[in-house]
Amino acid sequence: MTICTNEIVPSEQEFLLFQSLVHSRLGISLPKHKRVMLGHRLFKRVKSLNLSSFGEYYRHINLLENAQEMERALELITTNETFFFREEKHFDFLKDEILSQVSPNKVFKVWSAAGSSGEEPYSIAMTLQKHCITPWQLKASDVNNSVLEHARKGIYIDDRAKFLPAEYRTAYCMKGTDEYEGYLRVKPELRKKVVFFNFNLLDSMADMEHVDLIFLRNVMIYFDDDTKQKIVNNLQKTLKPGGWLFISHSETLHGLSHNFELIKPAIYKLNSKSE
Ligand SMILES: C[S@@+](CC[C@H](N)C(=O)[O-])C[C@H]1O[C@@H](n2cnc3c(N)ncnc32)[C@H](O)[C@@H]1O
């Protein structure tokens, strides 16, 4: 059975099912006006499985043993938009204010949480490689395995890299040829230095190694205040005292209880007495 075009938009009830699913699994709050967007993101998949409605798809992914389809549905619903050197002020601050003052003989550790398909982590890696005078480590996570796979390959269409400074492109990227004309690939030496792993921000960070800097950008915008608060509590325990948190310029910690000092818009420093 195929879906009729007028079923591209899920019914209100169907929307509520997916709204509650993404909230419980990922912490994402889908507002009502995203009903049409949800339909667009899931429609092709529902159709290719020959299911008659979004409700039927919901039941299909909730069947026992259907973890793979559950993962696929969540991947279709989440927004993975990103690009190289997005919000470049963060990279300037990292270079000019943080890396210029790192303690010698210590390893500088960074975590790009929700790093999507790798553009953010590789922008950090390029900045560190060029400007960090001490050894450094960078880990990058996301909840979406497809974007992580993309990130590990490190191949990007040139259009996605228009904000990548020419000097970094020359130093750290290879130019695609033949079937890869119009693409670039991050050089293996740099790719090897980034550890990509799957991590859901709703999960405990108790086993996470302490880091000097966390990038958590353009993801909290999807969370409600309770979820944000839990994540911020965990991040505080994961950062070293005096460590840094970068969020996006369209996000804020305003209204949450925390131990950070706002240094500049979207740049926070953990109180050095924090654990
Ligand atoms: C809009 S992208 C932001 C990427 C990058 N940080 C940037 O600013 O360009 C948001 C990312 O958050 C991820 N995400 C959503 N919910 C998550 C969760 N609960 N845990 C970890 N990552 C999550 C999505 O998979 C997506 O890749």
The ligand as an SDF file (V2000), in Angstrom:
LIG
                    3D

 27 29  0  0  0  0  0  0  0  0999 V2000
   22.8190   21.2090   14.4720 C   0  0  0  0  0  0  0  0  0  0  0  0
   24.0420   19.9790   14.7810 S   0  0  0  0  0  0  0  0  0  0  0  0
   25.3460   20.9860   15.4820 C   0  0  0  0  0  0  0  0  0  0  0  0
   26.7120   20.5130   15.0250 C   0  0  0  0  0  0  0  0  0  0  0  0
   27.8790   21.3770   15.5320 C   0  0  0  0  0  0  0  0  0  0  0  0
   27.9780   21.3420   16.9690 N   0  0  0  0  0  0  0  0  0  0  0  0
   27.7610   22.7920   15.0580 C   0  0  0  0  0  0  0  0  0  0  0  0
   27.5020   23.6940   15.8510 O   0  0  0  0  0  0  0  0  0  0  0  0
   27.9290   23.0400   13.8560 O   0  0  0  0  0  0  0  0  0  0  0  0
   23.3440   19.1780   16.2130 C   0  0  0  0  0  0  0  0  0  0  0  0
   23.9160   17.7830   16.4650 C   0  0  0  0  0  0  0  0  0  0  0  0
   23.4740   17.3570   17.7410 O   0  0  0  0  0  0  0  0  0  0  0  0
   23.2650   15.9570   17.6960 C   0  0  0  0  0  0  0  0  0  0  0  0
   22.3900   15.5640   18.8210 N   0  0  0  0  0  0  0  0  0  0  0  0
   21.0590   15.7600   18.9670 C   0  0  0  0  0  0  0  0  0  0  0  0
   20.6330   15.2430   20.1170 N   0  0  0  0  0  0  0  0  0  0  0  0
   21.7170   14.7100   20.7310 C   0  0  0  0  0  0  0  0  0  0  0  0
   21.9040   14.0230   21.9580 C   0  0  0  0  0  0  0  0  0  0  0  0
   20.8980   13.7820   22.8030 N   0  0  0  0  0  0  0  0  0  0  0  0
   23.1590   13.6070   22.2590 N   0  0  0  0  0  0  0  0  0  0  0  0
   24.2000   13.8500   21.4200 C   0  0  0  0  0  0  0  0  0  0  0  0
   24.0760   14.4880   20.2430 N   0  0  0  0  0  0  0  0  0  0  0  0
   22.8420   14.9140   19.9070 C   0  0  0  0  0  0  0  0  0  0  0  0
   22.6580   15.7180   16.3300 C   0  0  0  0  0  0  0  0  0  0  0  0
   22.8300   14.3880   15.9160 O   0  0  0  0  0  0  0  0  0  0  0  0
   23.4350   16.7320   15.4750 C   0  0  0  0  0  0  0  0  0  0  0  0
   24.5210   16.1410   14.8130 O   0  0  0  0  0  0  0  0  0  0  0  0
  1  2  1  0
  2  3  1  0
  2 10  1  0
  3  4  1  0
  4  5  1  0
  5  6  1  0
  5  7  1  0
  7  8  2  0
  7  9  1  0
 10 11  1  0
 11 12  1  0
 11 26  1  0
 12 13  1  0
 13 14  1  0
 13 24  1  0
 14 15  1  0
 14 23  1  0
 15 16  2  0
 16 17  1  0
 17 18  1  0
 17 23  2  0
 18 19  1  0
 18 20  2  0
 20 21  1  0
 21 22  2  0
 22 23  1  0
 24 25  1  0
 24 26  1  0
 26 27  1  0
M  CHG  2   2   1   9  -1
M  END
$$$$
